[in-house]
Amino acid sequence: MKTLKDVRVGQTAKVVKLNGEGPVKRRIMDMGITKGVSVYVRKVAPLGDPVEVTVRGYELSVRKADAEMIAVE
């Protein structure tokens, strides 16, 4: 399954599932990344960490480890 980490710069993806446990999953959801929301990938840092995205009209930086937990289509 494709994750947010696999989405290229300039592409938009729809969140289908959040993998992960307890506090980590809760933190991702608190940032506004929930099932069904569209995520636009703005920029990826030179070493791939973090990934800058736009979610619900605001900009957010997500660690690569967290991006791997977000399944998208």
RAKA-V384476 format. One record per backbone hydrogen bond with DSSP energy under -0.5 kcal/mol. NH is the residue of the N-H (numbers start at 1). CO is the residue of the C=O. E is the energy in kcal/mol with one decimal. If there is no record, write none. Layout:
nh=NH co=CO e=E
nh=NH co=CO e=E
//
This chain:
nh=4 co=67 e=-1.0
nh=4 co=70 e=-2.1
nh=5 co=67 e=-0.7
nh=6 co=3 e=-1.6
nh=7 co=3 e=-0.5
nh=7 co=4 e=-0.9
nh=10 co=41 e=-3.1
nh=11 co=8 e=-1.8
nh=13 co=39 e=-2.7
nh=15 co=37 e=-2.5
nh=16 co=71 e=-2.9
nh=17 co=71 e=-1.6
nh=19 co=17 e=-0.6
nh=19 co=69 e=-3.5
nh=24 co=21 e=-1.3
nh=25 co=21 e=-1.4
nh=26 co=22 e=-2.6
nh=27 co=23 e=-2.2
nh=28 co=24 e=-2.0
nh=29 co=25 e=-2.3
nh=30 co=26 e=-2.4
nh=31 co=27 e=-1.3
nh=32 co=29 e=-1.7
nh=33 co=28 e=-1.6
nh=34 co=32 e=-1.1
nh=36 co=15 e=-3.0
nh=37 co=34 e=-1.9
nh=39 co=13 e=-3.4
nh=40 co=54 e=-2.2
nh=41 co=11 e=-2.6
nh=41 co=39 e=-0.5
nh=42 co=40 e=-0.8
nh=42 co=52 e=-2.2
nh=43 co=52 e=-1.7
nh=45 co=50 e=-2.2
nh=48 co=45 e=-2.7
nh=51 co=62 e=-3.0
nh=52 co=43 e=-3.5
nh=53 co=51 e=-0.6
nh=53 co=60 e=-3.4
nh=54 co=40 e=-2.6
nh=55 co=53 e=-0.5
nh=55 co=58 e=-2.6
nh=56 co=38 e=-0.6
nh=58 co=55 e=-2.1
nh=60 co=53 e=-2.9
nh=62 co=51 e=-3.0
nh=67 co=63 e=-2.6
nh=68 co=64 e=-1.7
nh=69 co=66 e=-1.3
nh=70 co=67 e=-1.2
nh=71 co=17 e=-2.5
nh=71 co=69 e=-0.8
nh=72 co=2 e=-2.4
nh=73 co=14 e=-1.8
//
